[in-house]
Amino acid sequence: MSATFSALHDLESKLHELDRRAQRRRRRIQQKPCGPEARIDGRVMLSFASNDYLGLANAPELIEAAREALPHWGLGSGASHLVSGHTEAHEAMEQQLARFTGMPAAISFSTGYLANIAVMPALLGREDEIFADRLNHASLIDGALLSRARLTRYAHCDLAMLGRQLEASRARRKLIVTDSVFSMDGDLAPLPALLELAERYDAWLLIDDAHGFGVLGPQGRGALAAAGLSSPRLILMATLGKAAGVGGAFVAAHPVVVEWLMQTARPCIFTTATPPLLAAAVCRALELIEAGDARRARLQQLIARLRQGLEALGYRTAASATPIQPVIIGENAQALSLSRALEERGLYVPAIRPPTVPQGSARLRVSLTAAHSEADVDRLLEAMREARTDMPSA
């Protein structure tokens, strides 16, 4: 038996093991633009699966902004930002992002994952220590590991535990890192208390606001604005493919931090810049976000309606006031069964399983958007009432 065949056989065995644990995933083919109505694998369904929280991904204003930029800029940027790919459109976007978030400076990245694996390796090394919430996004964990700093994890939102860890640390530099809105539970990090600990123990505070940007705070300016926080210790990361409806990400911080990232962050230096037409669309999206109080109010109404309905049906939810509404089922097979039962009724609500969430906490992750209607939420609730009888017992 050749080495190559043995390796393939080993992978095949591991895939079978994923099947046994009901953990194998597959990509679903989307055949319509992002929106509440999806056509998936040829079937039209009502979707509660996207992070397009304000319903901007298919907004005519953003399409027009990209269309207007296309004749001037073409498609690709052609190079990294530091070579020749940093256009006037990118510069305007970064300046507008800094102003919008109230931060001194901003730098853009092609994805949120790249942004998160950029910051910590650029700022920290072997003599330093990172303190991370246990429910942080995988990209934050990977960024911490790539930095080669010591990684110390604290129990979810446990400030007392974090305080003890910071006090005991003898690291050269310290960094606290957290999601603002935790992507699988929808709950909020205690940002003011985290900044107080950062001040007390002379640490950076890195906040991943991927699910708060555009949704939280006055005019949707994000979690920092919602908490009224400002400090040179703050480093903000947010993505532009969720509430902003476009794509890419940015980091906003003190100008010295932003300049250092530009000089040293490998995902910035060695990645081709995003297409300039996307930067132009982001600038227009920021205007819509700023003027989007009605969208955010509608979103909050839908969240309240869904939560009340799920509680009445006896489903287990989480303490989330955000568009992320987890319905915690427990076992993988049960979560998959409920998801399939909803799909049979024309609703797409994916099951989320380990390792994305802890063992025994498989769930449906309902994502609401301002493009949904009250009738859409009521249809979901009725389907969940009917589908519950289809679930196998644990």
N, C-alpha and C positions, 0 to 999 in steps of 0.2 A: 504494500500500500504506500503510495507516494505521500510525501509530507503535505503537499497541497491538498490531496484528497482527505487526509486526516484532519486538516484544518477546517475544510468545508463540512466534513461530517460532524465535527465538534460544534460548529455554528448551527448546523441543522438540529442537533440535539438540544441546543439552548433555545432555539425557536420553538421546538415542541414543548419545552418546559414552560415557556411563556404562554403557550396555548393552554397547558394544564392549569396554570394559575389564573387564566382569563386576563392576561396582561398584554397579549399581542395587540399592537395597534395597526391600523391601516388608514391610508389617506383617502378622504372622500373627495370626489371630483366635483368642484363647484362650476356651474355652467351659467350663472348670472352674476352681475356685479354685487358687491357687498350691500346687504339690505335685509329687512325683515323677511322678505320672500326670497327663498333660495331654490335653485334647481340643483339637486344633488344626485349624482349618478342617474340622471334622467328623470328624477321625480321632483315635482314642486312641493316644497314644504315651508312651513312657518319656522324661521330660525331664531333660536335664542343662544347663539354660539359665538357671536363676534364681539370684539372689544371696541366697536365703533360707537362709543357711548353717546355721542351727540348726533349721530346720523349724518356725518359729513363725508363719509368715504365716497359717496356717489352724488354729492351736492353739485348742482349746476354751476355754482360760483367757483368751485375748485376746478371743475372740468374746464371752465372757460379760462381760468388763470393759467392752467397748463397749456391750453390751446394757444393762448396769446404768446406764451414764452417759447413755444416749439419752433416757429419760423426763425426766431433770432438765435436761439441756443442749440437747436437740433436736439439730439437724444443724449448721447453719452458725454461725460465731462472729459474723458480721454486720459486722465492721469490722477495721481493723488493730489491732495490739496497743496502739498509743499513743492510739487513739481510744476504743474501747469493747470491743475483741475479746479483751483479755487476761483470761481467766477464772481462777478458783481452780484449775481443772484444769491450765491452762498453767503457772501459778506453781508448783504442786506438782511438775509434770514437770521444770521447769528446776532447781528445788532438788534433786530426786532425781538428775538427771543430773550436777550438780556433785559431789554426794557420791559417786556411783558412780564417777566418773572420777578422784576425788581432786583436782579443780581447785577454785579458790576460788569461781567463779561461772560461770553458763551462761546463754545466751540462745538461744531457739529460732527456727527458720526453716521456711518451708513446704517447701523442697527443699534438697538438698545443693548443687545448682547455684546457687541464690540465696545460700546461705551463702558459697560461695566467691567469688562476684562482689561480695559485700558487704564482706568484711574488708579486702582490699588497697586499694580506693579510699577507704575510711574512714580508713586509717592512713597512707597514703603519697600523695605528689604528684610534681610535675615535678622537684623537686630530689633525689628519692630513687631508690633502686635495688633491684630485686628479682632474686634469684638463684634460678633454677628448674631442677630436673632436667628433662632433655629428654624424659623419658617421663611427665611429669606429666599428670594428667587434663585434658581440654579446658577444664573449668570453671576450673581454676587458671590456665591460660593466659589465658582471657578476663578473669578477675579482675585479673590483672597488667596487661593492656592497658588495661582501663578505669581503672586508677589513674593512668595517664599517667606513671608512674615509668619509669625506664629498665629494660628487661627484658634481663637477661643470663642465658643458659642454659648450663648445664654438662653435660658428657657424663654419661650415666647412672651415678649413684653414684660419680662420679669426685671424690673428696675433695681430691686434689692440685690438680686444675684449679680447683675451687671455692675453695680456699685462696688460690690466686694471684689469682683474680678479686676476692675480698674485700679482699686486701691492696692491690690497685691501685685500689680504689674510693675516690672522694673525695665520695661522696654524703652528704647531710645525715643521712638515715636509711637503714638497710639491713634487708632481710628475706629470709631463706632460706625457700623453700617447697618442700615435697615431699609426695608420697603416702607413707603408711606401708607399705601393700601396693600394688604397682603392678597396676592393674586388668586389664591384658592379659597380663602375664608372671607375676604371682603372687609375685614376689620381694619382699624386705624392704629398706627404706631403712636405712642405718647411722645410726640416730637418735642414739645417744650421741656419735658423732664429729661429727655435724652440730650438736648442741648445744654441743659444745666449740668448734667454729668460731664459732658465734654468740656465745659468751661472749668469745672472743679478739678478735673484730672488732666487738663492740658491735652485734649485729643481733638482730632478732626471728627466731623459728623457728616457721613456720606448718606444721602437719602435718594432712594430710587422711587421717583414719583410717577412711574409709568401709568399707574391706574388712577392717579389723582389729578394729573395735569389736564386742564380743560373742564374738569368736573367739580373740583373742590375750590373753595376760596372765592373772594370777590372777583367777578368777571371771569371765573374759571382759571385764575392765575396759579392754582395749585396748592399743595399741602402747606408749603411754607407761608404763603399769603394767608391761608385759612387760619394758621396758628399765629400769625403776626410775628414771625421770626426773622431776625437779621443778625448776621455775625460773620466775620472773616473765617471762622472755623467751618462754615457750612459749604458743602459741595452737593449740588443738585444735579441729578440725572433724570431726564424724562424722555419718553419716546414720542414720536410724531405719527405713528401708525395706528393709534387707538383713538382717543377723543379728537385729535387733530385731523384724522381721516386720510393721511397721506403716507408717510414712511420716513424712516431714519430716526435719529435721536440727537440729543445734545447734552452737554455738561455745562452748567453755569456755576461760577465761583469767583473768588478774588482774581483780579487780572494776573497776578503772579502765578497762581495755580493754573489758569488757562494757558498762559504762555509756556509753562513747564510741560503741560500735556502736549502742546503743539510740537515742542522740541523733542520729547522723549517717548510719548505713548505709541507703542508699536501699531496698534490698530488704526491710529491716525496717520502715521508716517507711511505705512505699507499697504494702504487700501485706496483703491480708486474712489474719488469723490462721487457722491450721488449725482444723478442727472440734474442739471440746473433747473429744468422745468419743475422738478419736485420742490426745489427751494422756493420757486415763485409761488407754487401752490400752497406751501406752508405759510408764506407771508399772508396770503389771502385767508387761510384757515385761522390764523391768529386774530384777524379782524372779526371773523364770524364767532369765534370763541368769546372774544371780549363783548360782543353784542348778543351773546347767547343766553341771557338770563331766562328767557321763556323756555328754551330747550332744557335747561337745567331744572327749572321748576316742574316741567312736564315729567322729566325723568324721576324726580322725587315722588311725584304722585303715583307713578307706575310702581316704583319700589314699594311704597306703602301698601298699594293694592295687592301686590303679589304676596308680601309678607303676611298680611292679614288673611289672605286666602289659604296660604300654606299652613298657617297656624290652625285655622279652622278645620283643615283636612287631617291634622295630626302629624304632619311631616316634621322631621327634625331639621331645623335651620341653624344658622350661626348669627352672632351679634353683628350684623352688617347693615349699615345705612347707605351703602354704595351700590352701584349697578351690578356688582358681583354678588349673586345670591346662591350660596351652596345649599343643596338639599342632600343632607348626609344620610347615606343608606347603610354603609358598613361593609358588607362583603362584595367582592368584585362581581361575582355572578349576578347578585341581586341588582346592583347598579346597572349592569349591562342589560339585564332583562327589562328594567323599567325604561331605559333609554330606547330599547327596541320596541317596547309597547307604545311609547309616545310616537316613534317613527311610523309605526303602522297606522297611527291616527293623524299622520301628516305634520308632525312637529319634530324638529331637529334640536335635541338637547343632549350633547355628548356626555358620556360617562367618563369621569376622571378617576384614575386608579393609581396605586403605587407604581413607580416610585415618586410620581408627581405629588401625591399626598401620602401621609403615614399609613402603614398597614392597618386594616380594619376601619378605614374612614373613606372608602370609595363613595363617590357622590355624583350627583348631577350638578353641573355648574351652569346655572341660569344667568345669562348676561343680558341685561336690559339695555335698550337704547331709546333715545328720544324719538326715533322713527317708529317705534312700536306704538300701538294704540291700546286703549283700555279693553277693547274687544279682543285684541291679541292676547293680553294677559288673562282675560276670562276664559278664552279658549284653552290656554295652557292649563289653567287650574281645573277645568272640567276634564281635560284629557288625563291629568294626573289623578283625579278622583277615580276615573274609570280604569286607568292602567294599573292602579295599585293592586287590584285583584289578580293581575297577571304575574306578579312577582313571586318567584319561588321562595319558600320558607328558608331561613338560614340553616 
